[in-house]
């Protein structure tokens, strides 16, 4: 459990990497304090897990023993013959703090703490105990992993610096995937894929992260030469900037970072004043940050390893198209369904490819893509090779997918050996989908253990992983290229702050003042007049020109439609007087609502109702969101979120990612909307959110009317940030 939930938040710091962590993570000597011969004890498990294959020195520490497992046992850390690179404490919590001090004093490289019962339990004295450990690390330079962690496994040594049971009996396979997990047990479940022949470079767990955290562990693997892909399972981080830094380092190094984020929070949704705050919770913030840094986000735990393996085994795509060759028509249709769902292109084969396929596929099969080579393929394994080579040598395909259907001896094993031999000879990756419910039937271990064959247990996960593979490599260059937003006009921030001063911290500005904040940053807003009485409203309407809109201007009524304090399309003076009276009556029914007056506004020309907003996130700072708006915004939830500020390219990409995007591009008889104008509003609002992040909590601009000739902010809400220490 990450200790942010318990209220422990240390100050920001730089990322640790090889220079700070290598002694602990790649040790030549390991001291196990609390080493024991008692069956099942963490001390014994750690010795057993180290004792198989570790090339360095194992130094048991326990004053009750002189010898343990055939090697000297030392009474204390001070009695050791050398400063150990890594000290593992397998002792109860009450003994930990002085031992950490002593480990620092003897010059140890780092300490791993198994002990639990710190900040994760939420008690103030336990939070304080964890804080003291962090202070020792900061003061002495001793690196600490944990507390409440399961340790690590470095398969490149190999070394099992962990208490996880029976690691020493597990098949150990070194491979290119580094695994980082806050949860030791969840990470260990993934690591057990070594029993299937899948290799890892490291298994690193963070626990409570009083010092070394998930961000450091990712950064360590970025700098570790044996790791090509990093798989990360996290619940949360204290410092979003450090997570961004680690992810961006992985992007620059060309090491795909595959992330599964657990634990979406609803707290921000429950406390939000605006539509923006309701739509953009903690999970969306993490996703926005990870997308900005080029991480590969997976939605389900089961996708983590298969996606990481694809990236590790497949290299770069030659092109986005994928060919599917199935021994079953049903499997071919399944692949087509999944590809359409995620937008993975399955182009038809080139004529020469079709001719090669037709030469071997029975007439009741299909040489299209997906191809049905029929059950006749079971009779002759070389038929697989002929068809796979035809797809792989077609320039329109960057990968070939082959589902494995029936499993039987000896044919399934013969086919697996044949495919494993064929895969490295192909110019594109060959992906196997093991569709059989006999999950580890004959031949499965050959596919799993072949470094040239990405293997999947479902068609959906295979197709989704290929789509992510294409997207990562297509987008990496764009992400590395600067997309800085245009600077705000001189004096914009000062002008916006002058308007904000009208509302105390923690309070909401009325619509008129909220729009003045937007206008300071060049965001187009409706022409309007604040009328204090009905006669002033009539005069304003004559000046603006009928038809007009009428709204109560109140900082205490954030959602006007629900409160009944808005009237649109008022065409004459009589209708205006009636609407004015109705609005004031409705506002009076809102308990405690302060009404500054009634806003008389120009009616916007017809167009699509969009929304743009911003929210301050505790980990990542200001976030910007845009999407389809109106009164149903929280029902449709067709929005995109990014870190602020955003450049023009990213703003357009956000808009293009919306499900309803085609409605803006001239769909059927509708005119194409001015998407550039909406993108400009997104960029300008993101600058406002960044520049005034210390003063603004939420911004909601809904609706923005988007038409062929531009975009206009029709309504807005700005919430000032509460003063430090205020609820």
C-alpha positions as CSV (number, residue, x, y, z in Angstrom):
1,X,0.0,0.0,0.0
2,X,1.4,3.4,-0.9
3,X,1.7,5.6,2.2
4,X,0.0,8.7,0.7
5,X,-3.3,7.3,1.9
6,X,-1.9,7.5,5.5
7,X,-0.9,11.2,5.1
8,X,2.9,10.8,4.9
9,X,4.2,13.0,2.1
10,X,8.0,13.7,2.1
11,X,9.5,16.5,0.1
12,X,10.2,16.2,-3.7
13,X,13.6,14.9,-4.8
14,X,15.4,13.7,-7.9
15,X,15.0,10.2,-9.2
16,X,17.4,7.5,-8.0
17,X,19.1,5.3,-10.6
18,X,22.0,3.0,-11.1
19,X,24.4,5.3,-9.2
20,X,22.3,5.2,-6.0
21,X,20.7,1.7,-6.2
22,X,23.1,-0.7,-7.9
23,X,24.9,-1.8,-4.8
24,X,21.5,-2.9,-3.2
25,X,19.9,-4.2,-6.5
26,X,23.0,-5.9,-7.9
27,X,25.0,-6.8,-4.7
28,X,28.2,-8.7,-4.3
29,X,27.4,-9.3,-0.6
30,X,24.1,-9.6,1.3
31,X,23.7,-9.5,5.0
32,X,20.5,-11.2,6.3
33,X,19.7,-9.8,9.8
34,X,17.4,-12.2,11.6
35,X,18.6,-15.1,9.6
36,X,17.2,-18.3,11.0
37,X,17.0,-22.1,10.5
38,X,13.4,-22.1,11.7
39,X,11.2,-23.5,9.0
40,X,8.9,-20.9,7.3
41,X,10.6,-17.9,8.9
42,X,11.3,-15.0,6.7
43,X,15.0,-15.2,7.6
44,X,15.2,-18.8,6.5
45,X,13.2,-18.2,3.3
46,X,15.6,-15.4,2.3
47,X,18.7,-17.5,2.8
48,X,17.1,-20.3,0.8
49,X,16.1,-18.0,-2.0
50,X,19.6,-16.5,-2.1
51,X,21.4,-19.8,-1.7
52,X,20.6,-21.1,-5.2
53,X,22.8,-19.4,-7.8
54,X,23.8,-16.2,-6.1
55,X,27.5,-15.7,-6.9
56,X,28.2,-13.2,-4.1
57,X,28.7,-13.6,-0.3
58,X,25.8,-14.4,2.0
59,X,26.3,-13.1,5.5
60,X,23.8,-14.4,8.1
61,X,23.4,-12.1,11.2
62,X,21.9,-13.6,14.4
63,X,23.6,-13.6,17.8
64,X,22.1,-17.0,18.6
65,X,24.0,-18.8,15.9
66,X,27.7,-19.2,15.1
67,X,27.1,-21.1,11.9
68,X,24.1,-21.4,9.6
69,X,23.6,-23.5,6.5
70,X,27.3,-24.3,6.3
71,X,28.6,-20.7,6.6
72,X,29.7,-18.4,9.4
73,X,26.9,-16.5,11.2
74,X,27.7,-13.1,12.7
75,X,26.4,-11.7,16.0
76,X,25.9,-8.1,14.7
77,X,26.3,-5.9,11.7
78,X,29.4,-4.5,13.2
79,X,31.0,-8.0,13.3
80,X,30.7,-8.5,9.5
81,X,34.0,-8.8,7.6
82,X,33.0,-6.2,5.1
83,X,30.3,-3.5,4.6
84,X,27.6,-5.4,2.8
85,X,26.1,-4.0,-0.4
86,X,22.6,-5.0,0.7
87,X,21.2,-5.5,4.2
88,X,17.9,-7.4,4.5
89,X,16.1,-6.9,7.8
90,X,13.8,-9.9,8.6
91,X,13.2,-8.6,12.2
92,X,10.0,-7.3,14.0
93,X,9.2,-3.6,13.5
94,X,10.4,-2.5,16.9
95,X,14.0,-3.5,16.1
96,X,14.1,-1.9,12.6
97,X,15.0,1.7,13.3
98,X,18.2,1.2,15.3
99,X,19.3,-1.5,12.8
100,X,18.8,0.9,9.9
101,X,21.0,3.5,11.7
102,X,23.7,0.9,12.3
103,X,23.5,-0.3,8.6
104,X,24.2,3.3,7.6
105,X,27.0,3.6,10.1
106,X,28.9,0.6,8.7
107,X,28.6,1.8,5.1
108,X,26.0,-0.6,3.7
109,X,24.8,0.1,0.2
110,X,21.1,-0.3,1.0
111,X,18.5,-1.8,3.3
112,X,15.4,-3.9,2.4
113,X,12.6,-3.8,5.1
114,X,10.1,-6.6,5.2
115,X,8.4,-5.4,8.4
116,X,4.9,-4.1,8.1
117,X,2.7,-2.0,10.4
118,X,3.9,1.4,9.4
119,X,2.1,4.2,7.5
120,X,-0.2,1.7,5.8
121,X,-2.2,1.2,9.1
122,X,-2.9,4.9,9.3
123,X,-2.0,5.4,13.0
124,X,-0.1,8.6,13.7
125,X,2.7,7.0,15.7
126,X,3.2,4.4,12.8
127,X,3.3,7.2,10.2
128,X,5.8,9.0,12.4
129,X,7.9,5.8,12.6
130,X,8.0,5.6,8.8
131,X,8.9,9.3,8.6
132,X,11.9,8.7,10.8
133,X,13.1,6.0,8.5
134,X,12.9,8.4,5.6
135,X,14.8,11.0,7.6
136,X,17.6,8.5,8.2
137,X,17.8,7.8,4.5
138,X,17.9,11.5,3.7
139,X,20.5,12.2,6.3
140,X,22.9,9.3,5.7
141,X,22.4,8.6,2.0
142,X,21.5,4.9,2.8
143,X,18.9,3.7,0.4
144,X,15.9,2.0,1.9
145,X,13.4,-0.3,0.1
146,X,10.2,-0.7,2.0
147,X,9.0,-1.1,4.7
148,X,6.3,-3.6,4.0
149,X,7.9,-4.8,0.9
150,X,8.6,-8.3,-0.4
151,X,12.1,-7.6,-1.6
152,X,13.4,-8.2,-5.2
153,X,14.7,-10.8,-7.5
154,X,17.6,-10.0,-9.9
155,X,17.5,-12.7,-12.5
156,X,20.6,-11.3,-14.2
157,X,22.8,-12.4,-11.3
158,X,20.7,-14.4,-10.3
159,X,19.7,-13.4,-6.8
160,X,16.5,-13.9,-4.9
161,X,16.5,-11.1,-2.3
162,X,13.0,-11.9,-1.1
163,X,11.0,-13.9,1.4
164,X,8.4,-15.1,-1.1
165,X,7.9,-18.8,-0.5
166,X,9.7,-21.4,-2.7
167,X,11.4,-18.9,-5.0
168,X,14.4,-21.2,-4.8
169,X,12.4,-24.1,-6.2
170,X,11.0,-22.0,-9.1
171,X,12.3,-22.3,-12.6
172,X,14.4,-19.2,-13.1
173,X,14.5,-17.7,-16.6
174,X,16.3,-14.5,-17.4
175,X,14.7,-12.4,-20.0
176,X,14.3,-8.8,-21.2
177,X,11.2,-7.8,-19.2
178,X,11.8,-5.9,-15.9
179,X,8.8,-6.1,-13.5
180,X,8.0,-3.3,-11.0
181,X,5.1,-3.7,-8.5
182,X,4.0,-1.8,-5.4
183,X,2.3,-5.0,-4.3
184,X,4.9,-7.8,-3.7
185,X,2.3,-10.6,-3.9
186,X,0.7,-9.3,-7.1
187,X,4.1,-8.9,-8.7
188,X,5.2,-12.4,-7.6
189,X,2.1,-13.9,-9.3
190,X,3.4,-12.4,-12.6
191,X,6.9,-13.5,-11.9
192,X,5.7,-17.1,-11.6
193,X,5.3,-17.1,-15.4
194,X,8.9,-18.2,-15.4
195,X,7.4,-21.7,-14.7
196,X,6.0,-21.4,-18.3
197,X,9.4,-20.4,-19.6
198,X,8.8,-16.6,-19.8
199,X,11.9,-14.7,-18.7
200,X,12.4,-11.6,-16.6
201,X,15.4,-9.4,-15.8
202,X,14.1,-8.2,-12.5
203,X,11.2,-8.4,-10.1
204,X,11.2,-5.2,-7.9
205,X,8.7,-4.4,-5.2
206,X,8.3,-1.0,-3.5
207,X,6.0,-1.6,-0.5
208,X,5.4,1.6,1.5
209,X,8.3,3.5,-0.2
210,X,9.6,5.5,2.7
211,X,12.7,6.2,0.4
212,X,13.0,4.2,-2.8
213,X,9.7,4.2,-4.7
214,X,8.1,2.9,-7.9
215,X,9.5,5.8,-9.8
216,X,13.0,5.1,-8.8
217,X,12.6,1.4,-9.6
218,X,11.4,2.2,-13.1
219,X,14.3,4.7,-13.6
220,X,16.8,2.0,-12.4
221,X,15.5,-0.4,-15.1
222,X,15.7,2.3,-17.7
223,X,19.5,2.4,-17.0
224,X,19.8,-1.4,-16.7
225,X,21.3,-2.8,-19.9
226,X,19.6,-6.3,-19.7
227,X,16.1,-4.8,-19.6
228,X,14.4,-3.9,-22.8
229,X,10.8,-3.5,-21.6
230,X,9.5,-2.4,-18.2
231,X,6.2,-3.7,-16.8
232,X,4.8,-1.6,-13.9
233,X,1.8,-2.3,-11.6
234,X,1.1,0.7,-9.3
235,X,-1.6,2.0,-7.0
236,X,-0.4,5.5,-6.7
237,X,2.6,7.8,-6.2
238,X,3.3,10.8,-3.9
239,X,4.9,12.9,-6.6
240,X,3.5,12.9,-10.1
241,X,6.4,14.8,-11.5
242,X,8.8,12.0,-10.6
243,X,6.6,9.4,-12.2
244,X,6.5,11.6,-15.3
245,X,10.3,11.9,-15.2
246,X,10.8,8.1,-15.0
247,X,8.3,7.4,-17.8
248,X,9.9,10.1,-20.0
249,X,13.3,8.6,-19.3
250,X,12.0,5.2,-20.5
251,X,10.5,6.9,-23.6
252,X,13.9,8.6,-24.5
253,X,15.7,5.3,-24.0
254,X,13.4,3.5,-26.3
255,X,12.3,1.1,-23.5
256,X,8.5,0.7,-23.6
257,X,6.9,1.2,-20.2
258,X,3.7,-1.0,-19.8
259,X,1.6,0.3,-16.9
260,X,-1.4,-1.2,-15.1
261,X,-2.8,1.3,-12.7
262,X,-4.9,-0.1,-9.8
263,X,-7.3,1.8,-7.6
264,X,-9.2,4.6,-9.3
265,X,-10.4,7.1,-6.7
266,X,-13.9,8.6,-6.5
267,X,-12.9,11.2,-3.9
268,X,-12.4,14.0,-6.4
269,X,-15.7,13.2,-8.1
270,X,-17.6,13.5,-4.8
271,X,-16.2,16.9,-3.8
272,X,-16.1,18.5,-7.3
273,X,-18.1,21.7,-7.9
274,X,-18.0,21.6,-11.7
275,X,-18.7,19.2,-14.5
276,X,-14.9,19.1,-15.0
277,X,-14.2,18.0,-11.5
278,X,-16.9,15.3,-11.8
279,X,-15.5,14.0,-15.0
280,X,-11.8,14.1,-14.2
281,X,-10.9,11.9,-11.2
282,X,-7.6,10.5,-10.0
283,X,-7.6,7.6,-12.6
284,X,-8.0,10.0,-15.5
285,X,-5.2,12.1,-14.1
286,X,-2.8,9.2,-14.0
287,X,-3.8,8.2,-17.5
288,X,-3.3,11.7,-18.8
289,X,0.2,11.9,-17.3
290,X,1.2,8.4,-18.5
291,X,0.0,9.2,-22.0
292,X,2.0,12.5,-22.0
293,X,5.1,10.4,-21.2
294,X,4.4,7.8,-23.8
295,X,3.6,4.9,-21.4
296,X,1.7,1.9,-22.7
297,X,-1.5,1.8,-20.6
298,X,-3.3,-1.5,-20.1
299,X,-6.7,-1.8,-18.6
300,X,-6.5,-5.3,-17.0
301,X,-3.9,-7.1,-15.0
302,X,-4.1,-10.1,-17.3
303,X,-2.7,-7.9,-20.1
304,X,0.5,-6.7,-18.4
305,X,2.8,-9.6,-19.2
306,X,1.5,-10.5,-22.6
307,X,1.8,-6.8,-23.7
308,X,5.3,-6.5,-22.3
309,X,6.3,-9.7,-24.0
310,X,5.1,-8.5,-27.3
311,X,7.1,-5.3,-27.1
312,X,10.2,-7.3,-25.9
313,X,9.9,-9.9,-28.6
314,X,8.6,-8.0,-31.6
315,X,10.8,-5.0,-32.1
316,X,9.4,-2.2,-34.2
317,X,6.5,-2.6,-36.6
318,X,7.3,-2.5,-40.3
319,X,3.8,-1.1,-41.0
320,X,0.5,-1.1,-39.0
321,X,-1.3,-3.7,-41.0
322,X,-1.7,-7.2,-39.5
323,X,-2.4,-10.5,-41.3
324,X,-4.4,-13.3,-39.6
325,X,-4.1,-16.9,-40.6
326,X,-6.5,-19.2,-38.9
327,X,-7.2,-23.0,-39.1
328,X,-10.9,-22.1,-38.3
329,X,-13.4,-19.8,-39.9
330,X,-14.7,-19.0,-36.4
331,X,-11.3,-17.9,-35.2
332,X,-10.9,-15.8,-38.3
333,X,-14.2,-14.0,-37.6
334,X,-13.2,-13.5,-34.0
335,X,-10.0,-11.8,-35.0
336,X,-11.9,-9.5,-37.4
337,X,-14.3,-8.6,-34.7
338,X,-11.6,-7.7,-32.2
339,X,-9.6,-5.8,-34.8
340,X,-12.6,-3.6,-35.7
341,X,-13.2,-2.9,-32.0
342,X,-9.8,-1.5,-31.4
343,X,-9.1,-0.1,-34.8
344,X,-6.3,-2.5,-35.9
345,X,-6.1,-2.5,-39.7
346,X,-6.4,-5.9,-41.4
347,X,-5.8,-5.0,-45.0
348,X,-6.4,-7.4,-47.9
349,X,-3.4,-9.4,-49.1
350,X,-1.5,-8.3,-52.2
351,X,-2.4,-10.3,-55.4
352,X,0.9,-12.3,-55.2
353,X,0.1,-13.2,-51.6
354,X,-3.4,-14.3,-52.5
355,X,-1.9,-16.5,-55.3
356,X,0.5,-18.2,-52.9
357,X,-2.3,-18.8,-50.4
358,X,-4.7,-20.2,-53.0
359,X,-2.1,-22.7,-54.1
360,X,-2.3,-24.5,-50.8
361,X,-5.7,-23.6,-49.2
362,X,-8.6,-25.8,-50.1
363,X,-11.4,-24.2,-52.2
364,X,-13.7,-24.3,-49.2
365,X,-11.2,-22.1,-47.3
366,X,-10.4,-18.4,-47.7
367,X,-7.3,-16.6,-49.0
368,X,-8.6,-13.2,-47.7
369,X,-7.5,-11.5,-44.5
370,X,-8.3,-13.0,-42.0
371,X,-7.6,-16.2,-43.9
372,X,-9.2,-19.5,-43.1
373,X,-6.8,-22.3,-44.1
374,X,-9.3,-24.9,-42.7
375,X,-8.7,-28.0,-40.6
376,X,-6.7,-29.5,-43.6
377,X,-3.8,-27.7,-42.1
378,X,-3.7,-30.2,-39.2
379,X,-2.6,-32.9,-41.7
380,X,0.5,-31.0,-42.8
381,X,2.5,-28.7,-40.6
382,X,4.4,-27.3,-43.6
383,X,1.1,-25.8,-44.8
384,X,1.3,-23.5,-41.8
385,X,4.8,-22.4,-42.9
386,X,3.8,-21.8,-46.5
387,X,0.8,-19.5,-45.5
388,X,2.7,-17.7,-42.7
389,X,5.6,-16.9,-45.0
390,X,3.1,-15.6,-47.7
391,X,1.7,-13.2,-45.1
392,X,5.0,-12.3,-43.5
393,X,6.5,-11.4,-46.9
394,X,3.6,-9.2,-47.9
395,X,4.7,-5.6,-47.5
396,X,1.3,-4.6,-46.2
397,X,1.7,-6.5,-43.0
398,X,3.8,-5.7,-39.9
399,X,2.8,-8.8,-38.0
400,X,1.1,-12.2,-38.5
401,X,-1.4,-13.6,-36.0
402,X,-2.0,-17.4,-35.9
403,X,-4.6,-18.9,-33.4
404,X,-3.8,-22.3,-32.1
405,X,-6.9,-24.4,-31.9
406,X,-7.0,-28.1,-31.0
407,X,-4.3,-29.6,-28.9
408,X,-3.2,-33.3,-29.3
409,X,-0.2,-35.4,-29.2
410,X,2.1,-35.6,-31.1
411,X,0.9,-33.0,-33.6
412,X,0.6,-30.0,-31.3
413,X,4.2,-30.4,-30.1
414,X,5.5,-31.0,-33.6
415,X,3.7,-27.8,-34.8
416,X,5.0,-25.8,-31.8
417,X,8.6,-26.8,-32.6
418,X,8.1,-26.0,-36.3
419,X,6.7,-22.5,-35.4
420,X,9.5,-21.8,-33.0
421,X,12.0,-22.6,-35.7
422,X,10.1,-20.6,-38.3
423,X,9.6,-17.4,-36.3
424,X,13.1,-16.0,-36.3
425,X,13.4,-16.5,-40.0
426,X,10.4,-14.2,-40.7
427,X,10.8,-10.4,-41.4
428,X,7.9,-9.6,-39.1
429,X,6.8,-10.9,-35.7
430,X,4.6,-14.1,-35.5
431,X,2.0,-13.9,-32.7
432,X,0.4,-17.1,-31.4
433,X,-3.0,-17.0,-29.8
434,X,-3.5,-20.1,-27.6
435,X,-7.2,-20.4,-27.8
436,X,-7.6,-23.8,-26.3
437,X,-8.9,-24.0,-22.7
438,X,-6.3,-26.6,-21.9
439,X,-4.1,-23.6,-21.0
440,X,-0.9,-25.5,-20.5
441,X,-1.6,-28.3,-22.9
442,X,1.1,-30.0,-25.1
443,X,3.1,-27.4,-27.0
444,X,2.1,-24.4,-24.9
445,X,5.5,-24.4,-23.0
446,X,7.3,-24.2,-26.3
447,X,5.5,-21.1,-27.4
448,X,5.9,-19.5,-24.0
449,X,9.6,-20.2,-23.9
450,X,10.4,-19.1,-27.4
451,X,11.9,-15.6,-27.4
452,X,10.7,-15.0,-31.0
453,X,7.1,-15.9,-30.5
454,X,4.8,-13.5,-28.6
455,X,2.1,-15.7,-27.1
456,X,-1.4,-14.7,-25.9
457,X,-4.2,-16.6,-24.1
458,X,-7.1,-14.7,-25.7
459,X,-7.6,-13.2,-29.2
460,X,-8.9,-9.9,-27.6
461,X,-5.6,-9.4,-25.7
462,X,-3.5,-10.2,-28.7
463,X,-5.3,-7.7,-31.0
464,X,-5.4,-5.0,-28.3
465,X,-1.6,-5.5,-27.7
466,X,-0.8,-5.2,-31.4
467,X,-2.9,-2.0,-31.5
468,X,-0.9,-0.6,-28.6
469,X,2.4,-1.7,-30.2
470,X,1.5,0.2,-33.4
471,X,0.4,3.3,-31.5
472,X,3.5,3.4,-29.3
473,X,6.0,3.3,-32.1
474,X,3.9,5.6,-34.3
475,X,3.6,8.2,-31.5
476,X,7.0,8.0,-29.9
477,X,8.7,10.4,-32.3
478,X,5.8,12.9,-31.9
479,X,6.1,12.7,-28.2
480,X,9.8,13.4,-28.3
481,X,9.3,16.4,-30.5
482,X,8.5,19.7,-28.8
483,X,4.9,20.8,-28.8
484,X,5.1,23.9,-26.6
485,X,2.0,26.0,-26.5
486,X,2.0,29.6,-27.6
487,X,2.7,32.0,-24.8
488,X,-0.1,33.9,-23.2
489,X,-0.4,37.6,-24.0
490,X,1.7,39.9,-21.7
491,X,-0.3,40.8,-18.6
492,X,-2.8,38.0,-19.0
493,X,-2.0,36.4,-15.6
494,X,-2.1,39.8,-13.8
495,X,-5.5,40.6,-15.4
496,X,-6.9,37.3,-14.4
497,X,-5.6,37.6,-10.8
498,X,-7.3,41.0,-10.5
499,X,-10.6,39.4,-11.4
500,X,-10.0,36.5,-9.0
501,X,-9.5,38.9,-6.2
502,X,-13.3,39.5,-6.2
503,X,-13.9,36.1,-4.6
504,X,-12.3,34.8,-1.4
505,X,-10.2,31.6,-1.6
506,X,-12.2,28.4,-1.8
507,X,-15.2,30.2,-3.3
508,X,-16.8,30.1,-6.8
509,X,-16.9,33.1,-9.1
510,X,-20.2,34.0,-10.8
511,X,-20.5,33.5,-14.6
512,X,-19.7,37.2,-15.4
513,X,-16.4,37.2,-13.4
514,X,-15.5,33.7,-14.6
515,X,-15.8,34.9,-18.2
516,X,-13.6,37.9,-17.4
517,X,-10.9,35.5,-16.3
518,X,-11.2,33.6,-19.5
519,X,-11.2,36.8,-21.6
520,X,-7.9,37.8,-20.0
521,X,-6.4,34.8,-21.8
522,X,-8.0,35.6,-25.1
523,X,-10.8,33.1,-24.9
524,X,-13.8,34.3,-26.9
525,X,-16.9,34.8,-24.7
526,X,-20.4,36.0,-25.3
527,X,-21.2,39.7,-25.2
528,X,-23.2,40.4,-22.1
529,X,-24.5,43.0,-19.7
530,X,-25.2,42.6,-15.9
531,X,-28.6,44.1,-15.2
532,X,-29.5,44.9,-11.6
533,X,-33.2,45.2,-12.3
534,X,-35.7,44.5,-15.1
535,X,-35.5,47.9,-16.7
536,X,-31.8,47.6,-17.0
537,X,-32.3,44.2,-18.5
538,X,-34.7,45.6,-21.1
539,X,-32.2,48.3,-22.0
540,X,-29.4,45.8,-22.3
541,X,-31.4,43.6,-24.6
542,X,-32.2,46.5,-26.9
543,X,-28.5,47.4,-27.0
544,X,-27.4,43.8,-27.7
545,X,-30.4,43.0,-30.0
546,X,-33.1,40.4,-29.7
547,X,-33.1,37.4,-29.3
548,X,-31.1,37.2,-26.1
549,X,-30.4,34.8,-23.2
550,X,-31.2,35.6,-19.6
551,X,-29.3,34.0,-16.6
552,X,-29.0,34.6,-12.9
553,X,-25.5,35.6,-12.1
554,X,-24.7,33.9,-8.8
555,X,-21.5,32.3,-7.4
556,X,-23.8,30.0,-5.4
557,X,-25.7,28.4,-8.4
558,X,-23.0,26.6,-10.4
559,X,-25.5,24.6,-12.5
560,X,-28.1,27.0,-13.8
561,X,-30.3,24.6,-15.8
562,X,-31.0,22.4,-12.8
563,X,-31.9,25.4,-10.8
564,X,-34.2,26.9,-13.5
565,X,-32.4,30.2,-13.6
566,X,-31.7,30.4,-17.3
567,X,-33.9,31.3,-20.3
568,X,-32.8,31.2,-23.9
569,X,-34.0,32.7,-27.2
570,X,-36.0,35.6,-25.6
571,X,-37.4,37.4,-28.6
572,X,-39.2,40.5,-27.3
573,X,-39.6,42.8,-24.3
574,X,-42.7,41.1,-22.9
575,X,-41.0,37.7,-22.9
576,X,-38.0,39.2,-21.3
577,X,-40.0,40.7,-18.4
578,X,-41.7,37.4,-17.8
579,X,-38.4,35.5,-17.9
580,X,-36.7,38.0,-15.6
581,X,-39.4,37.5,-13.0
582,X,-39.3,33.7,-13.3
583,X,-35.5,33.6,-13.0
584,X,-35.4,35.7,-9.8
585,X,-38.2,33.5,-8.3
586,X,-36.2,30.3,-9.1
587,X,-33.0,31.8,-7.7
588,X,-34.8,32.7,-4.4
589,X,-35.6,29.1,-4.0
590,X,-31.9,28.2,-3.8
591,X,-31.0,28.3,-0.1
592,X,-28.4,31.0,0.6
593,X,-27.8,31.9,-3.0
594,X,-26.4,35.4,-3.5
595,X,-27.7,36.9,-6.8
596,X,-25.5,39.7,-8.3
597,X,-28.2,40.4,-10.9
598,X,-29.3,39.0,-14.2
599,X,-27.0,38.6,-17.2
600,X,-28.4,39.6,-20.6
601,X,-26.4,37.8,-23.3
602,X,-26.2,37.6,-27.0
603,X,-27.5,34.3,-28.4
604,X,-24.8,32.2,-29.9
605,X,-25.2,30.9,-33.4
606,X,-26.2,27.3,-33.7
607,X,-23.4,24.7,-33.4
608,X,-22.1,21.7,-31.5
609,X,-22.2,22.1,-27.7
610,X,-18.7,21.3,-26.4
611,X,-17.0,21.7,-23.1
612,X,-13.5,22.7,-22.0
613,X,-12.3,22.6,-18.4
614,X,-9.4,22.4,-16.0
615,X,-8.8,20.9,-12.6
616,X,-5.9,20.9,-10.2
617,X,-4.7,17.4,-9.4
618,X,-2.7,16.7,-6.2
619,X,-0.1,14.6,-8.0
620,X,0.1,16.0,-11.4
621,X,-0.9,19.7,-11.2
622,X,-3.4,21.3,-13.6
623,X,-5.2,19.0,-16.0
624,X,-7.1,20.2,-19.1
625,X,-10.2,18.4,-20.5
626,X,-12.3,18.9,-23.6
627,X,-15.2,17.1,-25.1
628,X,-18.9,17.1,-26.0
629,X,-20.8,19.3,-23.5
630,X,-24.3,20.5,-22.7
631,X,-26.5,19.4,-19.9
632,X,-25.8,15.7,-20.6
633,X,-22.0,15.9,-20.3
634,X,-21.8,13.6,-17.3
635,X,-24.0,11.1,-19.0
636,X,-22.2,10.9,-22.4
637,X,-18.8,11.3,-20.8
638,X,-17.2,11.8,-24.2
639,X,-14.2,13.8,-23.1
640,X,-10.4,13.7,-23.4
641,X,-8.0,14.7,-20.6
642,X,-4.3,15.9,-20.8
643,X,-1.7,17.5,-18.6
644,X,-1.7,21.3,-18.9
645,X,-0.3,23.1,-20.8
646,X,-1.0,21.5,-24.2
647,X,0.3,22.5,-27.6
648,X,-1.7,22.8,-30.7
649,X,-0.9,19.3,-31.9
650,X,-1.9,17.7,-28.6
651,X,-5.1,19.8,-28.5
652,X,-6.2,18.7,-31.9
653,X,-5.3,15.1,-31.0
654,X,-7.5,15.4,-27.9
655,X,-10.5,16.5,-30.0
656,X,-9.8,13.8,-32.6
657,X,-9.9,11.1,-29.9
658,X,-13.5,11.9,-29.0
659,X,-16.1,9.2,-29.9
660,X,-18.3,11.8,-31.5
661,X,-15.4,13.4,-33.5
662,X,-17.0,12.6,-36.9
663,X,-19.9,14.9,-36.0
664,X,-17.5,17.8,-36.1
665,X,-16.0,17.0,-39.5
666,X,-19.0,17.5,-41.8
667,X,-21.0,14.4,-41.0
668,X,-23.9,13.9,-43.5
669,X,-25.4,17.3,-44.1
670,X,-23.8,19.0,-41.2
671,X,-21.2,21.7,-41.9
672,X,-17.7,21.0,-40.7
673,X,-16.9,22.7,-37.4
674,X,-13.9,25.0,-36.9
675,X,-11.8,22.5,-34.9
676,X,-8.9,24.8,-34.9
677,X,-10.8,27.4,-33.0
678,X,-11.7,24.8,-30.3
679,X,-8.1,23.6,-30.2
680,X,-7.0,27.2,-29.6
681,X,-9.5,27.6,-26.7
682,X,-8.1,24.3,-25.2
683,X,-4.5,25.6,-25.5
684,X,-5.4,29.1,-24.0
685,X,-7.3,27.5,-21.1
686,X,-4.4,25.2,-20.4
687,X,-2.1,28.2,-20.1
688,X,-4.5,29.8,-17.7
689,X,-4.7,26.6,-15.6
690,X,-0.9,26.4,-15.5
691,X,-0.2,30.1,-14.8
692,X,-2.8,30.3,-12.0
693,X,-2.4,26.7,-10.6
694,X,-1.8,28.2,-7.2
695,X,-5.0,30.1,-7.2
696,X,-7.6,28.2,-9.2
697,X,-9.0,24.8,-8.3
698,X,-11.5,24.1,-11.1
699,X,-12.6,25.8,-14.4
700,X,-15.7,24.7,-16.3
701,X,-16.6,26.2,-19.7
702,X,-19.8,24.6,-20.8
703,X,-21.1,25.0,-23.3
704,X,-18.7,26.2,-25.9
705,X,-20.7,26.6,-29.0
706,X,-18.6,25.3,-31.9
707,X,-19.6,26.1,-35.5
708,X,-18.1,26.5,-38.9
709,X,-16.9,30.0,-38.2
710,X,-15.4,29.7,-34.8
711,X,-16.0,28.8,-31.1
712,X,-17.7,30.9,-28.4
713,X,-17.7,30.3,-24.6
714,X,-21.3,30.7,-23.5
715,X,-21.1,29.8,-19.8
716,X,-18.2,29.4,-17.4
717,X,-17.5,28.7,-13.8
718,X,-14.2,29.3,-11.9
719,X,-13.5,28.0,-8.4
720,X,-10.8,29.6,-6.4
721,X,-8.3,27.4,-4.7
722,X,-8.8,27.2,-0.9
723,X,-6.1,28.9,1.3
724,X,-3.4,26.6,2.7
725,X,-4.8,24.7,5.7
726,X,-8.4,25.4,4.9
727,X,-10.9,22.5,4.4
